[in-house]
Amino acid sequence: RKVTENAKNSLASLKRENPRLEPTLAIIQAHNDQLVQEANKNFAKEIGLRVIHICLPEGSTKDEIVSEILRFNEDPNVQGLALDLPESLYSSKVLNAVKPEKDVDGLSSINLGRLVHGDFYDCLIPPRVCAVMELLEDIGGKKVLLVGACGAEGAALQSVLRREGAAVLSCHWRAPQLQSELCHADAVVFGSAKPNDVPVSWVKPGTTIISCARGLLSVADNYGQQNNPAAEKTVGSLAVAMRMQNMVKNMERWIQSQQYRKWDLQCLKLQPLSPVPSDIEISRAQSPKAVDVLAKEIGLLTDEIEIYGQTKAKVRLSLLERLKDQPDGKYVLVAGITPTPLGEGKSTVTIGLVQALTAHLNINSFACLRQPSQGPTFGVKGGAAGGGYAQVIPMEEFNLHLTGDIHAITAANNLLAAAIDARILHENTQSDKSLYNRLVPVVNGVRGFSAIQLARLRRLGINKTDPETLTEEEINKFVRLDIDPSTITWQRVVDTNDRFLRKITVGQANTEKGFVRQAQFDIAVASEIMAILALTTSLQDMKERLGKMVVANDQKGEPVTAEDLGVTGALAVLMKDAIKPTLMQTLEGTPVFVHAGPFANIAHGNSSVLADKIALKLVGEEGFVVTEAGFGADIGMEKFFNIKCRASGLVPSVVVLVATVRALKMHGGGPNVTAGAPLKKEYTEENLQLVADGCCNLQKQIQITQLFGVPVVVALNVFKTDSPAEIDLVCKIAKESGAFDAVPCNHWSAGGRGAVKLAQAVEKAANQKTSFKYLYSLELPIVEKIRIIAQKVYGAQDIELSPVAQSQVDRYSRQGFGNLPICMAKTHLSLSHQPERKGVPTGFILPISDVRASIGAGFIYPLVGTMSTMPGLPTRPCFYDIDLDPITEQVKGLF
């Protein structure tokens, strides 16, 4: 009664503090003892526990028991697991199948190991052992004999008795010394039923006898009868009560495990070499931590990660619910000045910064990066994992496939493309009746609408659920999407640079009955599904966004969506794993989320909202999450603020603006910089005038940042050809132009140590007051929003819409899409629409050639000039250098 009352009060207190808590204990039973089942049920009910009782038939095998155990191990709604089995089934295979954190009987090897080693806070004492100790009175210095107590419970009992100061002996029922030991024992514990041939007279009078044979809920052999004054006690009901008490203790530990935990991160040592080796050599020289170790260090629970190999894992979104009350850390965006075609190192700065924060300043930090496309990896750019001593490792895994997210997007995108053409074909070749019979077939004598078909009926204003009751007019409305082929905007995708797919013809086979149309392929990262993945906030939100994707217009000019095609659920199924961010690590063992990789031209070019949100919870209130925006601040950063921040509701603390002397010289009038060609001497020798002239672009990008009310720290990514005078000049001009600070960084050659000053500047800037604001109101007309971006961000005098663009603006406004943010698609090589115009062009008219919409992702994207959504391979692609060693299976020449 006392045990039950204490457990009941403790559980009631837990429930008051956690109102949504529903403690659930699963019990797997493989015998027909109704008494045991009823006892568990009654005690659980009295205490306030929910019990799931699985009664397997007698004779069940160990494998069948393990199968049930594994099912409950993976059930997040079950916090405890107990076993009531015949003695023969209590093997290590069965006991160790139970997850240690759910083991309320305390019989797994991990739990017993903790018990034997004295780690009592981290273990549970088995219920029968608890009951024995409750029944035994002061046993210090007394002799306790264990008879027939073997296996895990016997070991636990011996350990606990010795801890309490008892002298413990153990023997089995057939031991020749049994009679002698029984005569001298002060207390005897029977671990199994006594054989009939062991007489009562062997036990000395006054001995405390405790029977803890399994399933014993009433007195069996009464040693207290007649001439023997020895008093026997059974642990049956008390052991059940103790099991429930263990479950309550387990709930306390479970609740504690759900709370935010401080990081216990062991950073990896870095020993930079000079000259700096290739990226892949540096990556290979470091031994990364196992990803489950990294996950534990940063406070992730075992059931919150899905491991892919040794060094990467998916992180489940359930973490957001667990840590919903945990304050967010500080949010840092890394953007850049207008780059050269070589890139200026935003990813490298991002990684160097988090390495400096965590490995050198002991501040929790997370990098959030986009997943690179296979296209550039095998095409012209090479790897995208950072570089030098500031990169994500293993870099070949980062750059190749990763956890398959881009492949999932490709599959989902192309399923929708196939659905569009198939629907047009079937509508063109069938009557309303035939279409209806095929869309709503009779299955096993029953005809019914699917859930997505019922939703379509409701959108059409048809409030019927019985397929037999629709009128001919209603059937026509239901089966006919009437897609206008000339308005199809949904293209197929592939994650390879393949210029010959920029324009294709589909439907040429005889089976397509003359339905031929021109189409095209985009690169996979240009898919709207990728943009949705980056902006979504939950699985439900993603599913709704997928359904809203507009793929074409019908003959009346109304939008046709993925939901109309009935494919939303299937798309969500293909994307259910891709929505989870991938956990990796930097060269110094600090955590990185890699998730999503939207095209930075026709999409927003930022990593995922979900990765940022999860990271902000994990770093803690004083930690930092550093995320990167694609291209220059005029493109990636502007979209980050106006699109991504609106979707996430997150407010940035600091912008880190990356600049290089090389890019500034180009903007100051230096010669063209071409990927793959040697740099001209202007870029390898000191030239202060070119640097000073080119700082106009840096100043403009600082001003753009200030439009949003966020402090900016300039990170000068230092190359070995930069002179001290050039470095000092850039930092001086940056500070004079309104930057909070400007810091030269050597992370590429020195790792996190080379970015410590940048980290310190970012930490100080994050403590400044911000007055974050969006650039425009969503209520403004589409054209006005475009004009604000063109004039305030790019420096244009005005905009000019082509007739096609104006027609599209009118159509989207009429269709109710006018209140969406704007995602400009323009060249990243100039603030203007003309790549060759460097520095800060002014007085130009920005031409808008077309306006398109990503309704599911939630933005309108105007096209400035001609934008290619399918890159091509150069004459000498990167794949010439990429190879696989068939002996070691190592990738060569990736970067």
C-alpha positions, 0 to 999 in steps of 0.5 A, a space after each residue: 500500500 505504501 509503495 502504491 501510494 508513493 508511486 501514485 502521488 509521484 505520478 500525479 505530480 508529474 502529470 500536473 507539471 506536464 499536462 499532456 503526459 500520458 505515461 504508457 507501460 507495455 507488458 509482453 506476456 507469454 503464459 496464461 497466468 490471469 492472476 499476473 495480468 490482473 495484478 499488473 492491470 489493477 496496480 497500473 490503474 490505481 497509480 494512473 498508468 496506461 497499460 498495453 498488455 500483449 498476451 502471446 500464446 504459450 510456446 512462443 519463441 524467443 524470436 517472436 518475443 523479440 519481434 514484439 519488443 522491437 515494435 514497442 522500442 520504436 513506439 514513441 508513445 510507450 515509455 516503459 516495457 516489461 516482460 512476463 515470460 516463462 523462465 526458459 525465455 529469459 535469455 540475454 537475447 530477449 532481455 537485451 532486445 529491450 531499449 535500456 531507457 524503456 527497461 522498467 524491469 532493469 534486466 538488460 545488460 546495460 542496466 545491470 552493468 550500471 547496478 553492479 558498478 554502483 551507478 544507482 542514479 542511472 539504473 533501475 533495480 529489478 522489481 523482485 529485487 526491490 520487493 525482497 529488500 523491502 521485506 528484509 529488515 536490517 540485514 547489515 552483517 547478517 548471512 543471506 542465502 540465495 537458493 535457485 536465484 540465478 540469471 540477471 535477477 540473481 546477479 542484481 540481488 547479490 549486488 544490492 544485498 552486498 551493498 547493504 552489508 549482508 554476507 551473501 552466499 548462493 547455491 542451487 537446489 541440488 547443491 550438497 552443502 544446501 542443508 548446512 547452509 540453510 541451517 546457518 542462514 539468517 535469511 533465505 531467498 528462494 529464486 525458484 519454486 522449492 522441490 518437494 524433497 527439500 524438508 522443512 527441518 533444514 531451515 533453522 527456526 526464526 529464519 526470514 524466508 522470502 519466496 520470489 518465484 515468478 508468477 507467485 502471487 499467493 503463499 505456496 509453501 508455508 514454512 511457518 506451519 506447526 513446529 517451524 517458527 520460520 516466517 515466509 513472505 512472498 514478493 508476488 504482489 509487492 513485486 508488481 507494485 515495485 514494477 509500477 514504481 519503477 515505471 514512475 521512476 522511468 517517467 521521471 528520467 524520461 521527462 528529464 531526458 526530454 529537457 534541454 541538455 548542455 552540450 558535452 562536445 569534444 572538438 577534434 584537433 586540427 594541425 594545419 599544414 603549409 602549403 595547404 593540401 587539397 580539400 579532399 586530402 585535408 578531409 581524409 586526414 581527419 578522423 570524424 566522430 561517429 555521428 551517434 556520438 556527435 548527436 549525443 554530445 549536442 543533446 539529441 536523443 537516440 530516437 531522434 536520429 536516423 543514422 546513414 552510415 558512420 558520419 551522417 544522420 537524419 534528425 527527426 522533427 519531433 525534436 521541435 516539439 520536445 524543445 518547444 519551450 527552449 529559447 532560441 539562440 542567436 541567428 547569423 546570416 552569411 552573405 557576400 558582395 557581388 562575386 567573381 565567377 570563382 565565388 568568394 568563400 561564403 561557405 568557407 567563412 560559414 564553417 570557419 566561423 562556427 569552428 571558431 565559435 565552438 572549438 576555440 571560444 567554447 560557444 555552442 554553434 551550428 552551421 546550416 548549409 545547402 546540399 550541393 547539386 550533383 550538376 556543378 560537382 561533375 561540371 565546372 564548380 567542383 565540391 561545395 563543402 567549404 574549403 581548406 581547413 574550414 569544411 564539412 567532412 567527409 567532403 565526398 559524402 557531402 558532395 555525392 548523394 548525401 542522404 538522397 534528398 535531391 533524388 527524392 525531389 527528382 522522383 516527386 517532381 517527375 511523378 507530377 510531370 508524368 501525371 500532367 501529361 497522362 491526365 491530358 491524354 486520358 481526357 482527350 481520349 475518353 468520355 466523361 462516363 469512361 473517365 469517371 468509371 476509371 477514376 472512381 472504380 468499383 473495388 470488391 463490389 464497392 465504389 468510393 471516393 478517395 480522400 483527395 477526390 472528396 477534397 476536390 469535390 468540396 472545392 468544386 462545391 459538390 457536397 456529396 460522398 456517394 459516387 452513385 449520386 453525382 449528376 452528369 454535370 457534376 461528373 463533368 466538372 469532377 473528371 475534366 481538368 481541361 488543362 491548356 497544354 500551352 500554359 504548362 509550367 511544370 517541367 521534368 528535372 534531372 540533377 545533371 548539367 545536360 544542355 541538350 535537355 533545355 528543350 525537348 519534345 514529348 509524346 512522339 510514341 504512337 501510343 500517345 496518339 498524336 499528343 506532342 508538345 515541346 517541353 524542357 528539363 530543369 536541373 533538380 535544384 530548380 524544382 519548386 519542390 526543392 524551394 518548398 522543402 527549404 521553406 516548409 515548417 512541418 510535414 503538414 505544411 509541406 503537404 499543403 504547399 505541395 498541393 498548392 503547386 500550380 502546374 498549368 491553367 485550364 482552358 478558362 484561365 484558372 490555375 490547375 494544381 497538384 491537388 487537382 491532379 490527385 497526386 499530393 499524398 504521393 508526393 508527400 510520401 516520396 518526400 517524407 524522409 527528405 524533410 528531415 535535416 542531415 547532421 554532419 560535422 566540420 573538420 573540428 568536430 562541430 555540428 552542421 545541418 545540411 538541408 535543401 539546396 534551392 536554385 539561387 536564381 529562380 528560387 531563394 537560394 537558402 538552406 531550410 527553415 527546419 534546419 535553422 529552427 532545430 539548430 536554434 533550439 539545440 545551441 541554447 539561448 547563448 549559442 549561434 546558428 550560422 546560415 548562408 545565403 546564395 550569391 551576393 547580398 543583393 540576391 541571396 540576402 534580400 530573399 532570405 529576409 523578404 521570403 525565408 524570414 517571413 516563412 519562418 518568423 525568425 529574426 536575424 541577429 547579425 549579417 556577416 558580409 564576405 568580401 575578397 580583395 580579388 573581387 574588389 579589384 574586379 569591381 574596381 576595373 580589374 580584368 575579367 576573372 574566368 573559372 579555370 583560367 590563371 589570374 592576371 597579375 592585377 590580382 596577384 600583386 598589390 594594387 591599392 587603387 583597384 581595391 579602393 575603387 572596387 570598395 564601392 560594391 562593398 559599400 553598396 552591399 553594406 547599405 543593402 543590409 542596413 535597409 533591413 535594420 541588422 548590424 553587419 560584420 565584414 569578413 575579409 576572406 584573405 588569400 595568400 596574394 593579398 598584401 597587408 596594406 590591401 587588407 587594412 584598406 578594405 577593413 578601414 573603408 568597411 568600418 567607415 561605410 557603416 559596418 559594425 566591424 571588419 575582420 580579416 580571416 585566415 580560416 582556409 589556411 588555419 581552420 577555426 583559429 583563423 576566424 576567432 577575431 571574426 567570431 568575437 566581432 559577431 558575438 559583440 554585434 549580436 548583442 546590439 539592438 536590431 530594428 529588423 524590418 522587411 523591405 516591402 509590404 505584401 499588400 503592395 501590387 506585384 509591380 510595385 514590389 518589383 520596383 522597390 527591390 530594383 530601385 532600393 537594392 539594385 540601384 535601378 532607375 526604374 523597371 520595364 515589364 515586357 507585354 508577356 510579363 505584364 500579362 502574367 502579373 495581371 493573371 496572378 493578381 486576378 487569380 489571388 496570388 498578388 500578396 506573395 513576396 517577390 523572388 527576383 531571378 537575375 544574374 549574380 555577377 552584377 548588381 544590374 541585369 548585365 553581368 559585365 557591369 561591375 562596381 555599382 551601376 546606376 541609372 539603368 532600367 531593369 527589364 522584366 522579361 517574364 513573371 512566373 509563380 511558385 505558389 506552393 513555395 509561396 513566391 512570385 519570381 520575375 525573370 530579369 533578362 534570360 535565365 537558364 534553369 539547366 546548366 551545361 557542361 564545359 569543354 573539360 568538365 570536373 568529371 575528367 579528374 574524378 575517379 574511384 580506387 577499386 581497392 580502397 573504394 576511395 574517391 579521387 579528384 573530387 576537389 
